[in-house]
């Protein structure tokens, strides 16, 4: 099938400020917000079908965005770094960057290219770089020939996590459909995740242990030929994976069993030369309620409220032991993320200079199935696809329905091309599919 090609015509970017006056003040981010590993941008994309009327999504969304910024006014400000690498937001009310665009393509022509890897990423996402002294949100709304549109956003990760960003987009949708205020009002309360006085590390945080081994071919060798490919796991596929573990573990979450299996497949495909090399899977664990209820994070909190949890083992152990082994490693680590763990993590950030999570010998993955982004309705119904647009640094799990109408969990992977087919074969063999399968889509 020939690669999809189309032209996008952009207008000059403009700043959309809050629709009403907002306070000028400085707000400190939490000590979870300003860790080095999330000093980046989250790329989110949503696709919508046309409704057959003459409403202009650019006008509707721009107006609703301006109104939403009255409630989420810190997002209209700019981030600064002060002593100790601490981040603060100056609530200037300058606004967020907004680009209006048109594309000579229909949504049905895009097909399964809706999901990562998105071949036209650069055409539909506004240009941006850095997180300091710049707009915190960059949005491009691209009209399509069919009357539908693409909503693409780059969000400053230090200001919000996936759930918080979903809350912001939900608010825009509600206001676009005529609400006078968001159904969930935003709450700042970043002091709830600030370090204690004095700070003290009381828990283990292996995600920030940088002693992990280097993966094969890393270092000063020639650049690797990388491939970005997504895999769709249907209900039957996930059921087959559950049968690989004992009955008492089959009640685990879909994220847990799928991640455990993919970690194993990835490790086998990479083929570490030394079976004693230390490897780990790092995954996000939410801190809104549950074992972290003691933090007191209120409904409407839209800051970063998660921990990077890490299960650590050797390549040989992971590849030779039953599938219950990585699954139980993950479940035990997940259970360790408690109120005390989160307080210890905030303290670690202050004491160790806000470090980056480990990246060597690591499979990094997050669960994006509960952000609510697929439910966001700007007045054109639910999105045909909604979620992260890039899966290179980290993999993620997202709900998806392909062009055949098949539903499941979509998981992108980014691996050397020489390893990708072997990885796909390992995955296929687990669910007893054709090992030559190049993609579950």
C-alpha positions in Angstrom: 0.0 0.0 0.0 1.4 3.4 -1.0 2.3 5.8 1.7 -0.4 8.4 2.4 0.6 11.8 1.2 -1.4 15.1 1.7 -0.8 18.8 2.1 -1.4 20.8 5.2 -1.8 24.6 5.0 -1.1 26.3 8.3 -2.0 29.8 9.3 0.4 31.9 11.5 0.3 30.8 15.1 -1.4 33.0 17.7 -1.7 33.1 21.4 -5.1 32.3 23.0 -5.3 34.0 26.4 -7.9 33.4 29.1 -11.3 34.9 28.3 -11.4 36.9 31.5 -8.8 38.5 33.9 -6.9 35.9 36.0 -4.5 36.4 39.0 -0.9 37.3 38.4 1.1 35.2 40.8 3.9 32.7 41.1 3.1 29.1 41.8 5.5 26.4 42.9 5.3 23.1 41.1 5.4 20.0 43.3 8.6 18.0 43.8 7.0 15.3 41.7 6.3 17.7 38.9 9.8 19.1 38.4 11.8 15.8 38.2 14.1 15.7 35.3 12.4 12.8 33.5 9.2 14.8 32.8 10.8 18.0 31.8 9.4 17.3 28.3 6.2 17.6 26.3 3.3 15.1 26.0 2.1 14.8 22.4 -1.6 14.0 22.2 -3.7 13.5 19.1 -7.5 13.2 18.6 -9.4 12.6 15.3 -13.1 13.5 14.9 -15.6 12.8 12.1 -17.7 15.5 10.6 -21.2 16.2 11.7 -22.7 17.5 8.5 -23.4 21.1 9.8 -21.5 24.3 9.2 -19.8 24.7 12.6 -16.1 25.5 12.4 -14.1 23.3 14.8 -11.3 25.9 14.8 -13.6 28.7 16.1 -15.5 26.4 18.5 -12.4 25.0 20.1 -10.5 28.3 20.2 -13.4 30.0 22.0 -13.8 27.1 24.5 -10.1 27.0 25.1 -10.0 30.6 26.0 -12.9 30.0 28.5 -11.2 26.9 30.0 -8.0 28.9 30.6 -10.0 31.1 33.1 -10.3 28.0 35.3 -6.9 26.5 34.4 -5.1 29.9 34.4 -1.7 28.6 35.4 -1.6 26.8 32.0 -1.6 30.3 30.4 1.6 31.2 32.1 5.3 30.4 31.7 7.6 28.1 33.6 10.8 29.5 35.3 13.6 27.6 37.1 14.9 29.0 40.4 17.5 27.9 42.9 17.9 24.2 43.4 16.5 23.4 39.9 13.0 24.2 41.4 10.3 25.0 38.8 7.7 27.7 39.3 5.0 28.9 37.0 4.6 32.7 36.5 0.9 33.1 35.9 1.1 35.8 33.3 -2.1 35.1 31.4 -0.2 35.4 28.1 -2.0 32.3 26.8 -1.3 29.1 24.9 -0.1 28.7 21.3 -2.8 27.9 18.8 -2.5 27.1 15.1 -5.3 26.9 12.5 -4.8 24.5 9.6 -6.4 22.7 6.7 -5.5 19.4 5.1 -6.6 18.0 1.7 -7.4 14.5 3.0 -10.4 12.7 4.4 -10.4 10.8 7.7 -11.3 7.5 6.0 -8.1 7.9 3.8 -6.0 7.9 6.9 -7.1 4.5 8.0 -5.0 2.8 10.7 -2.4 5.5 10.4 -4.5 7.2 13.1 -2.4 5.5 15.7 1.4 5.7 16.4 3.7 5.7 14.5 1.9 8.6 12.8 3.6 9.2 9.4 2.3 12.8 9.2 3.2 13.8 12.8 5.2 16.9 11.7 2.3 18.2 9.6 -0.4 18.1 12.2 1.6 19.0 15.3 2.6 22.7 16.0 6.3 23.2 16.2 7.7 23.7 19.7 10.8 23.1 21.8 11.9 23.4 25.4 9.7 23.9 28.5 11.1 27.1 30.1 9.8 30.6 29.2 7.5 29.3 26.5 3.8 28.6 26.1 2.8 25.5 28.2 0.3 24.2 25.7 0.7 24.1 21.9 -2.5 23.2 19.9 -3.1 22.7 16.2 -6.7 22.1 14.9 -6.6 20.8 11.3 -9.8 20.7 9.3 -10.2 17.7 6.9 -12.0 17.6 3.6 -14.7 15.3 5.0 -15.8 17.9 7.6 -13.9 16.1 10.4 -10.7 17.5 12.0 -7.6 16.6 13.9 -6.8 18.0 17.3 -3.1 17.8 18.1 -1.6 19.1 21.4 1.9 19.3 22.9 1.5 19.7 26.7 4.3 20.6 29.2 4.5 17.4 31.3 5.8 19.3 34.4 2.4 21.0 34.6 0.1 17.9 34.3 0.1 14.2 33.9 -2.1 12.2 31.5 -5.0 12.2 33.8 -4.7 15.9 34.4 -4.4 16.7 30.7 -7.5 14.5 30.1 -9.3 16.7 32.7 -8.3 19.9 30.9 -9.4 18.5 27.5 -12.7 17.3 29.0 -13.3 20.9 30.3 -12.7 22.3 26.9 -15.2 19.9 25.4 -17.8 20.7 28.1 -17.4 24.4 27.5 -17.5 23.9 23.7 -20.9 22.2 24.2 -22.4 25.1 26.2 -21.5 24.4 29.8 -20.9 27.5 32.0 -18.1 25.7 33.9 -16.2 22.4 33.9 -18.0 19.6 35.7 -14.7 19.0 37.6 -13.1 22.2 38.8 -9.3 22.2 38.7 -7.4 22.2 41.9 -3.7 23.3 42.2 -2.7 22.1 45.7 0.9 21.2 44.6 2.1 21.6 48.2 0.6 18.2 48.9 3.5 16.6 47.0 6.3 18.8 48.2 9.3 17.3 50.1 9.1 17.1 53.9 11.2 19.2 56.2 13.8 17.8 56.6 13.6 15.5 53.5 14.4 11.8 54.2 14.4 8.9 51.8 12.5 6.1 53.6 11.7 3.7 50.7 13.5 2.0 47.8 13.2 3.7 44.5 15.0 1.4 41.9 13.6 3.4 39.0 16.2 6.1 39.9 19.1 3.6 40.4 21.4 4.3 37.4 23.5 1.2 37.8 21.6 -0.7 35.1 23.5 -2.4 32.3 23.8 -0.9 28.9 21.7 -2.6 26.3 23.3 -4.4 23.3 24.8 -2.1 20.6 24.5 1.0 22.9 27.3 3.4 23.3 29.6 4.8 20.7 28.8 2.5 17.8 27.0 3.5 14.6 23.4 4.8 14.8 20.9 1.9 14.9 18.3 1.5 12.2 15.2 1.9 14.4 11.6 0.9 13.6 8.4 2.1 15.3 5.6 -0.4 15.1 2.3 -0.8 17.0 0.5 -4.0 18.1 -3.1 -4.5 18.8 -4.1 -7.1 21.5 -7.7 -8.2 21.3 -9.7 -9.7 24.2 -8.9 -13.2 23.0 -5.2 -12.4 22.8 -5.2 -11.1 26.4 -7.1 -14.2 27.5 -4.5 -16.4 25.9 -1.8 -14.5 27.8 -3.6 -15.0 31.1 -3.5 -18.8 30.6 0.3 -18.6 30.8 0.1 -17.9 34.6 -1.4 -20.0 37.5 -5.1 -19.5 38.3 -4.5 -17.3 41.3 -2.7 -14.7 39.2 -5.3 -14.6 36.3 -7.2 -11.9 38.1 -4.3 -9.5 37.5 -5.0 -6.3 35.4 -4.7 -6.3 31.7 -1.9 -3.8 32.0 0.0 -6.2 34.3 -0.2 -9.4 32.3 0.4 -7.6 28.9 3.4 -5.7 30.3 4.9 -8.8 31.9 4.7 -10.7 28.6 6.0 -7.9 26.5 8.9 -7.3 28.8 9.9 -11.0 28.4 9.4 -10.9 24.6 11.5 -7.7 24.3 14.3 -9.2 26.4 14.4 -12.4 24.4 14.4 -10.4 21.1 17.2 -8.1 22.2 19.4 -11.1 23.2 21.6 -9.8 26.0 25.0 -11.5 25.8 25.5 -11.8 29.6 22.5 -13.5 31.3 23.5 -11.8 34.6 23.0 -8.3 33.1 20.5 -6.3 35.2 17.4 -5.2 33.4 14.2 -3.6 34.5 10.7 -2.6 33.5 9.7 0.8 34.7 6.0 1.6 34.7 3.8 4.4 36.1 1.6 3.8 39.2 -1.0 6.4 39.9 -1.2 8.2 43.3 -4.8 9.4 43.2 -6.5 7.4 46.0 -6.0 3.7 46.8 -2.8 3.0 48.7 -1.9 6.7 48.3 -5.1 8.1 49.8 -3.1 9.5 52.7 -1.7 12.2 50.4 -5.2 13.8 50.4 -5.1 14.7 46.7 -8.5 16.3 46.0 -10.8 15.6 43.0 -9.7 18.0 40.3 -6.0 17.8 41.1 -4.3 18.0 37.7 -0.6 17.9 38.6 1.6 14.9 38.2 0.4 12.3 40.6 2.3 9.1 39.9 5.5 7.2 40.7 7.8 5.4 38.4 7.9 1.9 39.8 10.6 -0.5 38.7 10.8 -4.3 38.7 14.4 -5.4 38.5 16.0 -8.8 37.6 18.6 -10.3 35.3 18.1 -11.1 31.6 18.7 -14.8 32.3 16.2 -15.0 35.1 13.5 -13.2 33.1 13.9 -15.4 30.0 14.2 -18.7 31.8 11.6 -18.6 34.5 7.7 -19.0 34.2 5.6 -16.0 33.1 4.4 -15.8 36.7 7.8 -14.5 37.7 7.8 -11.1 36.0 4.1 -10.7 36.7 4.7 -11.2 40.5 7.7 -8.9 40.4 5.5 -6.2 38.9 2.6 -6.7 41.2 4.9 -6.6 44.3 6.5 -3.3 43.1 3.1 -1.8 42.3 1.9 -2.6 45.8 4.8 -0.8 47.3 3.7 2.6 45.9 2.0 4.0 49.0 1.5 7.4 50.7 4.9 6.9 52.4 6.5 5.9 49.1 5.3 9.1 47.4 6.6 11.3 50.3 9.9 9.5 50.1 10.0 10.1 46.3 9.4 13.8 46.7 12.2 13.9 49.3 14.6 12.0 46.9 14.0 14.6 44.2 15.2 17.4 46.5 18.1 15.4 48.0 19.4 14.1 44.7 18.9 17.1 42.5 15.7 16.0 40.8 17.2 13.1 38.8 16.0 11.4 35.7 14.7 7.8 35.9 17.1 5.1 34.7 17.1 4.5 30.9 19.8 1.8 30.3 18.5 -1.8 30.2 15.0 -0.4 30.7 11.6 -1.1 29.2 9.5 2.0 30.0 5.7 1.8 29.7 2.6 3.5 31.0 -1.1 2.8 31.0 -3.0 5.5 29.0 -6.3 3.6 29.0 -7.8 5.6 31.8 -7.0 9.2 31.0 -10.5 9.8 29.5 -9.2 11.4 26.4 -11.2 9.1 24.1 -14.4 10.4 25.8 -13.7 14.1 25.1 -16.4 15.6 23.0 -16.1 19.1 21.5 -19.5 18.9 19.9 -18.7 16.3 17.2 -19.1 13.2 19.3 -16.3 10.9 20.6 -13.0 10.7 18.9 -12.1 8.0 16.3 -8.8 7.8 18.1 -7.5 9.7 21.1 -4.2 9.3 23.0 -0.5 9.7 22.9 1.0 10.3 19.4 4.5 9.1 20.0 5.9 5.9 21.5 9.6 6.2 21.1 11.0 7.1 24.5 8.2 5.2 26.3 5.7 2.6 25.3 2.1 2.9 26.4 -1.2 1.1 26.4 -4.2 2.8 24.7 -7.7 1.7 23.7 -8.1 1.4 20.0 -10.5 0.1 17.3 -8.8 -0.6 13.9 -10.3 -0.2 10.4 -11.7 -3.7 10.6 -13.7 -2.8 13.7 -11.6 -4.9 16.0 -11.2 -3.5 19.5 -8.3 -4.0 21.9 -5.3 -2.5 23.6 -2.8 -0.8 21.3 0.9 -0.9 22.3 3.6 0.8 20.2 7.2 -0.3 20.4 10.4 1.3 19.2 13.3 -1.1 18.6 16.2 -1.7 16.2 14.8 -3.0 12.9 17.0 -6.1 13.2 15.2 -6.9 16.5 11.6 -5.9 15.7 10.7 -9.0 13.7 12.1 -11.3 16.3 10.1 -9.4 19.0 6.9 -9.7 16.9 7.6 -13.4 16.5 8.0 -13.9 20.3 4.7 -12.1 20.9 2.9 -14.1 18.2 4.2 -17.4 19.7 2.8 -16.5 23.1 -0.7 -16.0 21.7 -0.2 -18.9 19.2 -0.4 -16.7 16.1 1.5 -16.9 12.9 5.2 -16.1 13.9 5.7 -14.3 10.6 3.0 -11.7 11.6 4.5 -8.3 11.1 1.9 -6.4 13.1 -1.3 -7.2 15.0 -2.9 -4.5 12.9 
